[in-house]
Amino acid sequence: MLNSVRFRITLWYAAALAVTLVIFSLLVYNSLEKSLDENLDQLLAVRAEGVADALEAYLETERIEVGRVSAAAAKGGAFYRIAPELVRLHTEDPKQGAIELRILDASGAQLESSRSAADAPELPERTLKDALKGNAAYDTIKAGSGDGPENTYRSYTTPASGTRGAVYLVQAYRSTYHTQFALRHLRVMMAALVPLIVLLTGAFGMFFARVALRPVADMARTIRQITAHNLSLRLTPPGTRDEIRELADLFNAMLARLEDSFLSERRFIQDVSHELKTPLTILKGELEVALKKARSAGEYAAILQSNLEETEKMSRIVGDLLTLARFDNREVRLERSRADLGEILAGAITALAGLAEKAGVKIELAAAENTGVEADAAQLHRLFLNLLDNAIKYGSAGGSVKAEIYKDAGRPAVRIADRGPGIPAGDLPHIFKRFYRADSSRSSGGFGLGLAIARSIAEAHGAEIKAESAPGAGAAFTVIFPPAEH
């Protein structure tokens, strides 16, 4: 369970989701905190600046109307009539929120305050100096009430000019309790919701992963049943067009190749055993006969000659198998050079002239001009020998074999056709396999390796080899080479 792909996918997805939610939560929290702080600072500034502007306007109006303000009037008078009303109006404004206000003199002593400002935070010395210089300032101040808990306030202090050079300070402040409470509530909610969302998503992810990977589980059950004895068993592809369907199709194709390989190997072993068993049996039998009693020199010579023939037959089989193995392992290095197909094919025909005459078969050559290719002439000679030998063996006595060189869509091509009985349609796809012979009686004397070697040589040169036949109409083998390079 813990080592399953389903669990790992769910775990990775849950981890990615958790990281994403944590980052998102931090961004939301920081954005909200910054927004709340900015809104509070803006509200404090608007309230304090409003009081300061109104206070300065009233004092300036009185100065103009009276013309000259006495010291008593400057110290009290209009200020004590105006300040309480300004504080009341700006404190009780429902649109501005719960903001406390204070008006202080240049020494920092409180002159007027809102009704709930009894526990107002002390004005920092630095802020007092800045305000007397005409600068407004924000502060975060901690203040306590007796034995009660410590409160944190956010304040904004701005100067207001009075009569005869007097300077008043207007301070707007509010406790940050509500802001901190909202942020603390958000932190608790995020701390609870993020793990819950990750767990719920992980549970759903596990379920959906199991549904999505169910075809894989079905494929695994089928694969467990596949052995060397039932390679014909195939996976049932899901009815989707996704990677799992592609995997099932690829696995079925691999099984088909394995089955074909196993069958080929099994047939290969059977055919090798059959081909080697006959000459070995002959060798053993003749040697046993020779050892039963004394023989004449002529009899021993005949037995040795027969043994030599059987040994040569086995040697050819082993040599052909080694050749095929070298081609399979790509150990054959072609010595390419410019070669003329007409010359190579004519040389092969000359080499088999005796065999053709003995079989009563006539070989006709029709060569085209400009049939040069880049190839290993020795290997091509062997390729044409195998094809011609096959045509002579399976051709009709008194008939002919036609060897033709021509151009197929601009590519050099060689076609060798006989007039024999032909190849059955069911055997045609298999004739290039090792030890495969359409002649099931094996009376032709071959080993079934010639065409396999011919195909290996053709493929090593990048050429295409194909066979065509119809029962009673003979067989034709065509080798089409790549276009000649100029």
C-alpha positions as CSV (number, residue, x, y, z in Angstrom):
1,M,0.0,0.0,0.0
2,L,2.7,2.5,1.1
3,N,4.9,1.5,-1.8
4,S,2.2,1.6,-4.5
5,V,2.2,4.1,-7.3
6,R,-1.3,5.2,-6.2
7,F,-0.1,6.2,-2.7
8,R,3.0,8.0,-4.0
9,I,1.0,10.0,-6.6
10,T,-1.5,11.0,-3.9
11,L,1.3,11.9,-1.4
12,W,3.1,14.0,-4.0
13,Y,-0.2,15.7,-5.0
14,A,-1.1,16.3,-1.3
15,A,2.4,17.8,-0.6
16,A,2.2,20.0,-3.7
17,L,-1.3,21.2,-2.6
18,A,-0.2,21.8,1.0
19,V,2.8,23.9,-0.2
20,T,0.5,25.8,-2.6
21,L,-2.2,26.4,0.1
22,V,0.4,27.6,2.7
23,I,1.9,30.0,0.2
24,F,-1.5,31.2,-0.8
25,S,-2.6,31.6,2.9
26,L,0.6,33.6,3.7
27,L,-0.1,35.9,0.8
28,V,-3.7,36.4,1.7
29,Y,-2.8,37.0,5.4
30,N,0.0,39.5,4.6
31,S,-2.3,41.3,2.1
32,L,-5.1,41.5,4.6
33,E,-2.8,42.6,7.4
34,K,-1.3,45.3,5.2
35,S,-4.8,46.4,4.0
36,L,-6.2,46.7,7.5
37,D,-3.1,48.7,8.7
38,E,-3.4,51.0,5.8
39,N,-7.1,51.5,6.2
40,L,-6.6,52.3,10.0
41,D,-3.8,54.7,9.3
42,Q,-5.9,56.5,6.7
43,L,-8.9,56.7,9.0
44,L,-6.8,58.1,11.8
45,A,-5.2,60.7,9.6
46,V,-8.5,61.8,8.1
47,R,-10.0,62.2,11.6
48,A,-7.0,64.0,13.2
49,E,-6.5,66.3,10.1
50,G,-10.2,67.1,10.1
51,V,-10.1,68.3,13.7
52,A,-6.9,70.2,13.2
53,D,-8.2,72.0,10.1
54,A,-11.5,72.9,11.8
55,L,-9.7,74.1,14.9
56,E,-7.4,76.3,13.0
57,A,-10.3,77.7,10.9
58,Y,-12.4,78.6,14.0
59,L,-9.4,80.3,15.7
60,E,-8.5,82.2,12.6
61,T,-12.2,83.4,12.3
62,E,-12.3,84.6,15.9
63,R,-9.0,86.5,15.4
64,I,-10.3,88.3,12.3
65,E,-13.7,89.1,14.0
66,V,-12.3,90.4,17.3
67,G,-9.3,92.0,15.6
68,R,-7.1,91.5,18.6
69,V,-7.3,88.7,21.0
70,S,-6.5,89.2,24.6
71,A,-4.2,86.8,26.5
72,A,-7.2,85.4,28.4
73,A,-9.0,84.8,25.2
74,A,-6.1,83.1,23.6
75,K,-5.7,80.9,26.6
76,G,-9.4,80.0,26.8
77,G,-12.3,81.7,25.2
78,A,-13.0,80.4,21.7
79,F,-10.8,77.4,22.2
80,Y,-12.8,76.0,25.1
81,R,-16.0,76.7,23.2
82,I,-14.7,75.0,20.0
83,A,-12.5,72.1,21.1
84,P,-15.2,70.0,22.9
85,E,-17.6,70.4,20.1
86,L,-15.0,69.4,17.5
87,V,-14.0,66.3,19.5
88,R,-17.7,65.3,19.9
89,L,-18.5,65.7,16.3
90,H,-15.6,63.8,14.9
91,T,-15.8,61.0,17.6
92,E,-19.5,60.4,17.1
93,D,-19.4,60.2,13.3
94,P,-20.8,56.7,12.6
95,K,-19.1,56.6,9.1
96,Q,-15.6,57.0,10.6
97,G,-15.6,54.2,13.1
98,A,-14.6,54.0,16.8
99,I,-11.8,56.6,16.8
100,E,-10.7,58.4,20.0
101,L,-9.5,62.0,19.8
102,R,-7.4,64.2,22.1
103,I,-6.2,67.8,21.9
104,L,-3.0,68.6,23.7
105,D,-1.0,71.7,24.2
106,A,2.7,72.2,23.2
107,S,3.9,70.5,26.4
108,G,1.8,67.4,25.7
109,A,-0.8,68.1,28.4
110,Q,-4.3,67.0,27.5
111,L,-6.7,69.9,27.0
112,E,-9.7,68.1,25.6
113,S,-10.5,64.4,24.8
114,S,-13.4,62.2,23.8
115,R,-15.4,60.7,26.7
116,S,-13.8,57.2,26.4
117,A,-10.2,58.5,26.3
118,A,-9.5,58.2,30.1
119,D,-6.9,55.5,29.5
120,A,-5.3,57.3,26.5
121,P,-1.8,56.2,25.6
122,E,1.0,58.6,26.4
123,L,2.4,60.6,23.6
124,P,6.0,59.6,22.8
125,E,8.6,62.3,23.3
126,R,9.9,61.9,19.8
127,T,6.4,62.4,18.3
128,L,5.9,65.5,20.5
129,K,9.1,67.0,19.1
130,D,8.2,66.2,15.5
131,A,4.7,67.7,15.9
132,L,6.1,70.9,17.3
133,K,8.3,71.2,14.2
134,G,5.2,70.9,12.1
135,N,5.4,67.2,11.2
136,A,2.7,64.6,11.6
137,A,3.6,61.2,12.9
138,Y,2.2,57.6,13.3
139,D,2.9,55.6,16.4
140,T,2.2,52.1,17.7
141,I,1.9,52.5,21.5
142,K,1.4,49.9,24.2
143,A,-0.5,51.0,27.3
144,G,-2.0,49.2,30.3
145,S,-4.9,49.9,32.6
146,G,-4.0,49.0,36.2
147,D,-3.8,45.3,36.6
148,G,-5.6,44.7,33.3
149,P,-4.1,43.3,30.1
150,E,-1.8,45.5,28.0
151,N,-3.4,47.1,25.0
152,T,-1.8,48.2,21.7
153,Y,-2.9,51.4,20.1
154,R,-2.2,52.9,16.7
155,S,-2.2,56.7,16.7
156,Y,-1.7,59.7,14.4
157,T,-0.6,63.1,15.8
158,T,-0.7,66.3,13.8
159,P,-0.1,70.0,14.8
160,A,-2.7,72.8,14.6
161,S,-1.7,76.4,14.8
162,G,-3.5,78.7,17.3
163,T,-3.6,82.4,18.0
164,R,-0.5,84.3,19.0
165,G,1.9,81.5,17.9
166,A,0.3,78.8,20.1
167,V,0.6,75.3,18.8
168,Y,-2.0,72.6,19.6
169,L,-1.6,68.9,19.0
170,V,-4.5,66.7,17.7
171,Q,-4.1,63.0,18.3
172,A,-6.4,60.3,16.9
173,Y,-5.9,56.8,18.1
174,R,-7.6,53.4,18.3
175,S,-6.9,50.1,19.8
176,T,-5.6,47.4,17.4
177,Y,-7.6,44.7,19.3
178,H,-10.2,44.3,16.5
179,T,-7.6,44.1,13.8
180,Q,-5.5,41.6,15.7
181,F,-8.7,39.7,16.6
182,A,-9.6,39.4,12.9
183,L,-6.1,38.4,12.0
184,R,-5.9,35.9,14.8
185,H,-9.2,34.4,13.7
186,L,-7.9,34.2,10.1
187,R,-4.8,32.4,11.4
188,V,-6.8,29.9,13.3
189,M,-9.1,29.3,10.4
190,M,-6.2,28.8,8.0
191,A,-4.4,26.5,10.4
192,A,-7.5,24.4,10.6
193,L,-8.7,24.5,7.0
194,V,-5.3,23.9,5.2
195,P,-4.7,20.5,6.8
196,L,-8.4,19.6,6.4
197,I,-8.4,20.5,2.8
198,V,-5.2,18.6,2.2
199,L,-6.6,15.5,4.0
200,L,-9.9,15.6,2.1
201,T,-8.1,16.2,-1.2
202,G,-5.7,13.4,-0.4
203,A,-8.7,11.1,0.3
204,F,-10.4,12.0,-3.0
205,G,-7.0,11.8,-4.8
206,M,-6.5,8.3,-3.5
207,F,-10.0,7.3,-4.7
208,F,-9.6,8.9,-8.1
209,A,-6.0,7.4,-8.5
210,R,-7.4,4.0,-7.7
211,V,-10.1,4.5,-10.4
212,A,-7.6,5.8,-12.9
213,L,-5.1,3.0,-12.2
214,R,-7.6,0.2,-12.2
215,P,-6.7,-0.8,-15.8
216,V,-3.1,-1.1,-14.6
217,A,-4.2,-3.5,-11.8
218,D,-6.2,-5.5,-14.3
219,M,-3.1,-5.6,-16.6
220,A,-0.9,-6.7,-13.7
221,R,-3.3,-9.7,-13.0
222,T,-3.1,-10.7,-16.6
223,I,0.7,-10.4,-16.7
224,R,1.0,-12.6,-13.7
225,Q,-0.7,-15.4,-15.7
226,I,1.7,-15.1,-18.7
227,T,4.4,-17.7,-18.9
228,A,6.5,-19.3,-21.6
229,H,3.7,-21.8,-22.2
230,N,0.9,-19.3,-22.8
231,L,2.5,-16.4,-24.6
232,S,-0.6,-16.1,-26.7
233,L,-2.4,-14.5,-23.8
234,R,-3.0,-10.7,-24.4
235,L,-3.9,-7.7,-22.2
236,T,-7.3,-6.2,-22.6
237,P,-6.7,-2.5,-23.4
238,P,-8.9,0.0,-21.6
239,G,-11.5,1.9,-23.7
240,T,-9.5,5.1,-23.4
241,R,-7.0,7.0,-25.5
242,D,-4.4,7.7,-22.8
243,E,-1.0,6.5,-21.7
244,I,-2.4,3.4,-20.1
245,R,-4.0,2.3,-23.4
246,E,-0.6,3.0,-25.2
247,L,1.2,1.0,-22.5
248,A,-1.2,-2.0,-23.0
249,D,-0.8,-1.8,-26.8
250,L,3.0,-1.7,-26.5
251,F,3.0,-4.6,-24.1
252,N,0.7,-6.6,-26.4
253,A,3.1,-5.8,-29.3
254,M,6.0,-6.9,-27.1
255,L,4.2,-10.2,-26.3
256,A,3.6,-10.8,-29.9
257,R,7.3,-10.3,-30.6
258,L,8.3,-12.6,-27.7
259,E,5.8,-15.2,-28.8
260,D,7.2,-15.1,-32.3
261,S,10.8,-15.2,-30.9
262,F,9.9,-18.2,-28.7
263,L,8.3,-20.0,-31.6
264,S,11.2,-19.2,-33.8
265,E,13.7,-20.4,-31.2
266,R,11.7,-23.6,-30.6
267,R,11.5,-24.3,-34.3
268,F,15.2,-23.3,-34.7
269,I,16.2,-25.9,-32.0
270,Q,14.0,-28.5,-33.6
271,D,15.3,-27.9,-37.1
272,V,18.9,-27.8,-36.0
273,S,18.4,-31.0,-34.1
274,H,16.8,-32.5,-37.2
275,E,19.4,-31.3,-39.6
276,L,22.3,-32.4,-37.4
277,K,20.7,-35.6,-36.3
278,T,20.7,-37.1,-39.8
279,P,24.4,-36.7,-40.7
280,L,25.4,-37.7,-37.1
281,T,23.3,-40.8,-37.4
282,I,24.8,-41.6,-40.8
283,L,28.3,-41.0,-39.4
284,K,27.7,-43.2,-36.4
285,G,26.1,-46.0,-38.4
286,E,28.9,-46.1,-41.0
287,L,31.6,-46.1,-38.3
288,E,29.9,-48.9,-36.4
289,V,29.7,-50.9,-39.7
290,A,33.3,-50.2,-40.4
291,L,34.4,-51.4,-37.0
292,K,32.5,-54.7,-37.0
293,K,35.0,-56.5,-39.2
294,A,38.0,-55.9,-41.3
295,R,37.3,-54.1,-44.6
296,S,39.1,-53.6,-47.8
297,A,40.9,-50.4,-48.6
298,G,38.1,-49.5,-51.1
299,E,35.4,-50.1,-48.5
300,Y,37.2,-47.9,-46.0
301,A,37.7,-45.2,-48.6
302,A,33.9,-45.3,-49.5
303,I,33.0,-45.0,-45.8
304,L,35.4,-42.1,-45.2
305,Q,34.2,-40.4,-48.3
306,S,30.6,-40.7,-47.0
307,N,31.7,-39.4,-43.6
308,L,33.4,-36.5,-45.2
309,E,30.3,-35.5,-47.1
310,E,28.2,-35.6,-43.9
311,T,30.9,-33.6,-42.1
312,E,30.9,-31.0,-44.8
313,K,27.1,-30.8,-44.6
314,M,27.2,-30.2,-40.8
315,S,30.0,-27.7,-41.4
316,R,27.9,-25.7,-43.8
317,I,25.0,-25.7,-41.4
318,V,27.2,-24.4,-38.6
319,G,28.9,-21.9,-40.9
320,D,25.5,-20.5,-42.1
321,L,24.3,-20.3,-38.5
322,L,27.4,-18.4,-37.5
323,T,26.9,-16.0,-40.4
324,L,23.4,-15.3,-39.3
325,A,24.5,-14.8,-35.7
326,R,27.1,-12.3,-36.8
327,F,24.5,-10.4,-38.8
328,D,22.1,-10.5,-35.8
329,N,24.8,-9.1,-33.6
330,R,25.8,-6.5,-36.2
331,E,29.4,-7.9,-36.2
332,V,29.6,-8.0,-40.0
333,R,31.5,-5.0,-41.3
334,L,30.7,-4.3,-44.9
335,E,33.6,-3.3,-47.1
336,R,31.6,-0.9,-49.3
337,S,32.9,0.3,-52.6
338,R,31.4,1.2,-56.0
339,A,30.1,-2.1,-57.5
340,D,28.3,-2.9,-60.6
341,L,25.2,-5.1,-60.1
342,G,25.5,-6.6,-63.6
343,E,29.0,-7.8,-63.0
344,I,28.2,-9.3,-59.6
345,L,25.1,-11.1,-60.8
346,A,26.9,-12.4,-63.9
347,G,29.7,-13.8,-61.6
348,A,27.1,-15.6,-59.5
349,I,25.5,-17.1,-62.6
350,T,28.8,-18.3,-63.8
351,A,29.6,-19.9,-60.4
352,L,26.3,-21.8,-60.6
353,A,26.5,-22.8,-64.2
354,G,27.4,-26.3,-63.4
355,L,24.5,-26.8,-60.9
356,A,22.1,-25.2,-63.4
357,E,23.2,-27.5,-66.2
358,K,22.9,-30.6,-64.0
359,A,19.4,-29.5,-63.0
360,G,18.5,-28.9,-66.6
361,V,17.7,-25.2,-65.9
362,K,18.7,-22.3,-68.1
363,I,19.6,-19.0,-66.6
364,E,18.8,-15.8,-68.5
365,L,20.3,-12.4,-67.6
366,A,18.8,-9.1,-68.6
367,A,21.0,-6.3,-67.2
368,A,20.3,-2.5,-67.4
369,E,22.9,0.2,-67.7
370,N,24.1,2.4,-64.9
371,T,23.4,-0.2,-62.2
372,G,26.2,0.8,-59.8
373,V,25.7,0.7,-56.0
374,E,27.8,1.3,-52.9
375,A,28.0,-2.1,-51.5
376,D,30.2,-5.0,-50.3
377,A,30.7,-7.0,-53.6
378,A,31.5,-10.2,-51.8
379,Q,28.4,-10.1,-49.7
380,L,26.2,-9.2,-52.7
381,H,27.8,-12.2,-54.6
382,R,26.7,-14.5,-51.8
383,L,23.2,-12.9,-51.7
384,F,22.7,-13.6,-55.5
385,L,24.2,-17.1,-55.1
386,N,21.6,-17.9,-52.5
387,L,18.7,-16.6,-54.6
388,L,19.9,-18.3,-57.8
389,D,20.5,-21.6,-55.9
390,N,17.0,-21.4,-54.5
391,A,15.5,-20.8,-58.0
392,I,17.5,-23.6,-59.6
393,K,16.5,-26.1,-56.9
394,Y,12.8,-25.3,-57.0
395,G,12.6,-24.5,-60.7
396,S,11.2,-27.0,-63.2
397,A,13.6,-29.3,-65.1
398,G,14.0,-28.0,-68.6
399,G,12.7,-24.6,-67.6
400,S,14.5,-21.4,-67.1
401,V,15.5,-18.8,-64.4
402,K,15.3,-15.2,-65.4
403,A,17.7,-12.7,-63.7
404,E,16.8,-9.1,-64.4
405,I,18.4,-5.8,-63.4
406,Y,16.2,-2.7,-63.7
407,K,15.2,0.6,-62.0
408,D,12.3,0.7,-59.5
409,A,11.3,4.4,-59.1
410,G,14.9,5.4,-59.7
411,R,16.3,2.7,-57.4
412,P,18.5,-0.2,-58.6
413,A,16.6,-3.5,-58.4
414,V,17.4,-7.2,-59.1
415,R,14.7,-9.7,-59.8
416,I,15.3,-13.4,-60.0
417,A,12.3,-15.5,-61.1
418,D,11.8,-19.3,-61.7
419,R,9.1,-21.2,-63.4
420,G,8.7,-23.9,-60.7
421,P,5.6,-24.9,-58.8
422,G,5.6,-21.7,-56.8
423,I,5.1,-21.1,-53.1
424,P,1.8,-21.6,-51.3
425,A,0.3,-18.4,-50.0
426,G,0.4,-19.6,-46.4
427,D,4.1,-20.2,-46.6
428,L,5.1,-16.9,-48.4
429,P,5.3,-14.7,-45.2
430,H,7.7,-17.3,-43.6
431,I,10.1,-18.2,-46.3
432,F,12.8,-15.8,-45.0
433,K,12.8,-17.4,-41.6
434,R,15.6,-19.8,-40.6
435,F,15.1,-23.5,-41.4
436,Y,11.8,-22.7,-42.9
437,R,11.0,-24.5,-46.2
438,A,7.8,-24.5,-48.1
439,D,8.7,-28.0,-49.3
440,S,7.7,-29.9,-46.2
441,S,9.1,-33.1,-47.5
442,R,12.6,-31.6,-47.4
443,S,13.5,-33.4,-50.5
444,S,15.3,-30.5,-52.0
445,G,18.4,-31.1,-49.9
446,G,18.7,-27.6,-48.6
447,F,18.8,-26.4,-45.0
448,G,16.4,-23.6,-45.1
449,L,19.1,-21.0,-44.3
450,G,19.9,-19.5,-47.7
451,L,16.9,-17.1,-47.9
452,A,17.5,-16.1,-44.2
453,I,21.1,-15.2,-45.0
454,A,20.0,-13.4,-48.2
455,R,17.6,-11.2,-46.2
456,S,20.3,-10.4,-43.6
457,I,22.7,-9.3,-46.3
458,A,20.1,-7.2,-48.0
459,E,19.1,-5.5,-44.8
460,A,22.7,-4.8,-43.9
461,H,22.9,-2.9,-47.2
462,G,19.7,-1.0,-46.5
463,A,18.0,-2.8,-49.3
464,E,14.5,-4.3,-49.4
465,I,13.9,-7.9,-50.3
466,K,10.6,-9.4,-51.1
467,A,9.0,-12.5,-52.6
468,E,6.1,-13.0,-54.9
469,S,4.5,-16.2,-56.0
470,A,1.4,-17.9,-57.2
471,P,0.9,-21.7,-57.1
472,G,1.9,-23.2,-60.4
473,A,3.3,-19.9,-61.7
474,G,6.8,-19.9,-60.1
475,A,8.3,-17.6,-57.6
476,A,10.2,-14.3,-57.9
477,F,12.6,-12.6,-55.5
478,T,13.3,-8.9,-55.8
479,V,16.0,-6.9,-54.1
480,I,15.6,-3.1,-54.2
481,F,18.6,-1.1,-53.3
482,P,18.7,2.5,-51.9
483,P,19.1,5.2,-54.5
484,A,22.7,5.5,-55.8
485,E,24.7,8.4,-54.5
486,H,26.2,10.7,-57.2
